[in-house]
Amino acid sequence: MIDRAAGDPATAFERWAALAGESRASRAVHAELLARWSEPHRRYHDRAHLAAVLSAIDLLHGEADDETAVRLAAWFHDAVYDGRPGWDEERSAQLAQSRLPRCGVPGSRVAETARLVRLTAAHDALAPGDRDGAVLCDADLAVLAGPGYDDYARAVRQEYVHVPDDLFAAGRAEVLRRLLGTPVLFRTARGRKLWEERARANMTAELAALAPAQPGRDETP
């Protein structure tokens, strides 16, 4: 399991440099990304989440076709975070398309990175056989199986503190029902083995606690 509270050693420059090189431009992009992931309004989508996703990708080693693109997409997938589902992912993908060429990343890998970032807007939109997308989405959802699930749920609520309790609970319940209604949450065989059962148990428990909520719409992850 992935415990996002374990810290963020995976954000060290050495790991970034293995993906994007050690040039001055790469160092500048790394610094920009860390600054973005450290923004004060973030409570869940922060550097600890980034580190947890990168660690989850480690556990899924060998499942992707282009693991470098998957890792780059992890760095960028919530680099822009304003709490606007769809918009955040699109802006994050555009950021990748803008910054990665400066680091000398080949155009085909930049395109794949941006594609993967956009996929995280709707984890249930993966096409069959998309191995890179499966790894990134599984890593992003691994928190659902973590021992700190309650802390994760509270942190998500804090990011939407401007939303009234009843509306948030209704929207959150809708998201949980949608996820629980999918045949499988995790698309890789290893991800299912590691996280499927516990993630469903965690979400079912949270949904039961939200039972009084009326149906609503929200796209919090």
C-alpha positions as CSV (number, residue, x, y, z in Angstrom):
1,M,0.0,0.0,0.0
2,I,1.0,3.6,-0.5
3,D,1.0,5.9,2.5
4,R,1.0,9.5,1.3
5,A,2.1,10.7,4.7
6,A,5.5,9.1,4.4
7,G,7.1,12.2,3.0
8,D,8.3,13.2,-0.5
9,P,11.9,12.0,-1.1
10,A,10.8,11.0,-4.6
11,T,10.7,14.7,-5.6
12,A,14.5,15.0,-5.3
13,F,16.1,16.5,-8.4
14,E,18.1,13.3,-9.1
15,R,14.9,11.4,-9.9
16,W,13.6,14.2,-12.1
17,A,16.9,14.5,-13.9
18,A,16.7,10.8,-14.8
19,L,13.6,11.7,-16.8
20,A,14.3,15.2,-18.1
21,G,18.1,15.7,-17.9
22,E,20.3,17.9,-15.8
23,S,20.3,21.0,-18.0
24,R,19.7,24.5,-16.6
25,A,16.2,24.4,-18.3
26,S,15.5,21.1,-16.6
27,R,16.5,22.5,-13.2
28,A,14.2,25.5,-13.7
29,V,11.3,23.3,-14.7
30,H,11.9,21.1,-11.6
31,A,11.9,24.1,-9.4
32,E,8.7,25.4,-11.0
33,L,6.9,22.1,-10.5
34,L,7.9,21.8,-6.9
35,A,6.7,25.4,-6.3
36,R,3.4,24.5,-7.9
37,W,2.9,21.3,-5.9
38,S,3.7,23.4,-2.7
39,E,1.0,26.0,-3.2
40,P,-0.7,26.9,0.1
41,H,-4.2,26.2,-1.0
42,R,-3.4,22.5,-1.6
43,R,-4.4,20.0,1.1
44,Y,-4.4,16.7,-0.8
45,H,-3.0,17.5,-4.2
46,D,0.4,18.4,-2.8
47,R,4.0,17.2,-2.8
48,A,3.1,14.2,-0.7
49,H,0.6,13.1,-3.3
50,L,3.1,13.5,-6.0
51,A,5.6,11.4,-4.1
52,A,2.9,8.8,-3.4
53,V,2.0,8.5,-7.1
54,L,5.7,8.2,-8.1
55,S,6.1,5.5,-5.5
56,A,3.1,3.6,-6.8
57,I,4.6,3.7,-10.3
58,D,7.7,2.0,-8.8
59,L,5.4,-0.8,-7.6
60,L,4.0,-1.2,-11.1
61,H,7.4,-1.4,-12.8
62,G,7.2,-3.3,-16.0
63,E,3.5,-2.7,-16.6
64,A,3.9,0.4,-18.9
65,D,5.2,0.7,-22.4
66,D,6.9,4.1,-21.8
67,E,7.5,4.3,-18.0
68,T,9.5,7.6,-18.5
69,A,6.4,9.2,-20.0
70,V,4.3,7.9,-17.2
71,R,6.6,9.3,-14.6
72,L,6.7,12.7,-16.4
73,A,2.9,12.7,-16.5
74,A,2.9,12.0,-12.8
75,W,5.0,15.2,-12.2
76,F,2.6,17.2,-14.4
77,H,-0.8,15.7,-13.7
78,D,-1.9,18.1,-11.0
79,A,0.8,20.8,-11.6
80,V,-2.1,23.2,-12.2
81,Y,-4.6,22.8,-9.5
82,D,-7.5,25.3,-9.0
83,G,-10.2,22.8,-8.1
84,R,-11.7,22.9,-11.6
85,P,-12.1,19.3,-12.9
86,G,-11.2,19.0,-16.5
87,W,-9.8,22.5,-16.7
88,D,-7.0,21.7,-14.3
89,E,-5.9,18.6,-16.3
90,E,-6.0,20.5,-19.6
91,R,-3.9,23.3,-18.2
92,S,-1.5,20.8,-16.7
93,A,-1.2,19.0,-20.0
94,Q,-0.5,22.3,-21.8
95,L,2.2,23.1,-19.2
96,A,3.9,19.8,-20.0
97,Q,3.7,20.6,-23.7
98,S,5.3,24.0,-23.0
99,R,8.0,23.0,-20.5
100,L,9.3,19.6,-21.6
101,P,10.7,20.6,-25.0
102,R,12.9,23.1,-23.2
103,C,14.4,20.1,-21.4
104,G,15.2,18.3,-24.6
105,V,12.5,15.7,-24.2
106,P,11.6,14.2,-27.6
107,G,8.4,15.4,-29.2
108,S,6.8,12.0,-29.2
109,R,7.3,11.6,-25.5
110,V,6.0,15.1,-24.8
111,A,2.8,14.2,-26.7
112,E,2.4,11.0,-24.8
113,T,3.0,12.8,-21.5
114,A,0.3,15.4,-22.3
115,R,-2.1,12.6,-23.4
116,L,-1.6,10.8,-20.1
117,V,-2.1,14.0,-18.1
118,R,-5.4,14.6,-19.8
119,L,-6.5,11.0,-19.0
120,T,-6.5,11.7,-15.3
121,A,-9.5,13.9,-15.7
122,A,-11.6,10.8,-16.0
123,H,-10.0,7.5,-14.9
124,D,-12.8,5.5,-16.4
125,A,-12.1,6.7,-20.0
126,L,-9.1,4.4,-20.6
127,A,-9.1,2.6,-23.9
128,P,-8.4,-1.2,-23.8
129,G,-4.7,-1.9,-24.2
130,D,-3.5,1.5,-23.0
131,R,-0.7,0.2,-20.7
132,D,0.8,3.7,-20.0
133,G,-2.6,5.1,-19.1
134,A,-3.4,2.1,-16.9
135,V,-0.2,2.5,-14.9
136,L,-0.7,6.3,-14.4
137,C,-4.4,6.0,-13.4
138,D,-3.7,3.0,-11.1
139,A,-0.9,5.0,-9.4
140,D,-3.1,8.0,-9.0
141,L,-5.9,6.0,-7.4
142,A,-3.6,3.9,-5.1
143,V,-4.5,6.3,-2.3
144,L,-7.9,4.8,-2.1
145,A,-6.3,1.6,-0.7
146,G,-4.0,3.4,1.7
147,P,-3.9,3.2,5.5
148,G,-4.4,6.9,5.6
149,Y,-7.6,6.9,3.7
150,D,-9.5,8.9,6.3
151,D,-6.8,11.6,6.2
152,Y,-7.0,11.7,2.4
153,A,-10.8,12.2,2.6
154,R,-10.4,15.0,5.1
155,A,-7.8,16.6,2.9
156,V,-10.0,16.5,-0.1
157,R,-12.8,18.1,1.9
158,Q,-10.4,20.9,3.0
159,E,-9.6,21.7,-0.7
160,Y,-13.4,22.3,-1.2
161,V,-13.9,24.2,2.0
162,H,-15.8,26.8,0.0
163,V,-18.5,24.3,-0.9
164,P,-21.4,23.9,1.7
165,D,-21.4,20.6,3.6
166,D,-24.6,19.2,2.1
167,L,-23.5,19.9,-1.5
168,F,-20.0,18.5,-1.0
169,A,-21.4,15.4,0.6
170,A,-23.8,14.8,-2.2
171,G,-21.1,15.3,-4.9
172,R,-18.6,13.2,-3.1
173,A,-21.2,10.4,-2.7
174,E,-21.9,10.5,-6.5
175,V,-18.2,10.2,-7.3
176,L,-17.8,7.2,-4.9
177,R,-20.9,5.5,-6.3
178,R,-19.5,5.9,-9.9
179,L,-16.1,4.5,-8.9
180,L,-17.7,1.6,-7.0
181,G,-19.9,0.9,-10.0
182,T,-16.9,0.2,-12.3
183,P,-16.1,-3.5,-12.9
184,V,-12.5,-2.9,-11.8
185,L,-10.9,0.2,-10.2
186,F,-7.4,-0.8,-11.2
187,R,-6.5,-1.7,-14.7
188,T,-3.2,-3.5,-14.2
189,A,-3.1,-7.0,-12.8
190,R,-0.6,-5.9,-10.1
191,G,-2.7,-2.9,-9.2
192,R,-5.7,-5.0,-8.7
193,K,-3.8,-7.5,-6.5
194,L,-2.3,-4.7,-4.4
195,W,-5.2,-2.3,-4.0
196,E,-8.6,-3.4,-5.4
197,E,-10.1,-5.1,-2.3
198,R,-9.0,-2.5,0.2
199,A,-9.9,0.5,-2.0
200,R,-13.5,-0.8,-2.4
201,A,-13.7,-1.4,1.4
202,N,-12.5,2.1,2.1
203,M,-14.9,3.8,-0.3
204,T,-17.8,1.7,0.8
205,A,-17.3,2.8,4.4
206,E,-17.0,6.5,3.3
207,L,-20.2,6.2,1.2
208,A,-22.1,4.8,4.2
209,A,-21.0,7.7,6.3
210,L,-22.4,10.1,3.5
211,A,-25.7,8.2,3.2
212,P,-27.9,11.1,4.2
213,A,-26.6,13.2,1.3
214,Q,-28.9,14.0,-1.6
215,P,-27.7,13.3,-5.1
216,G,-25.5,16.1,-6.5
217,R,-22.7,16.8,-8.9
218,D,-19.0,17.3,-8.1
219,E,-15.9,15.8,-9.7
220,T,-13.6,15.6,-6.8
221,P,-11.3,12.6,-7.2
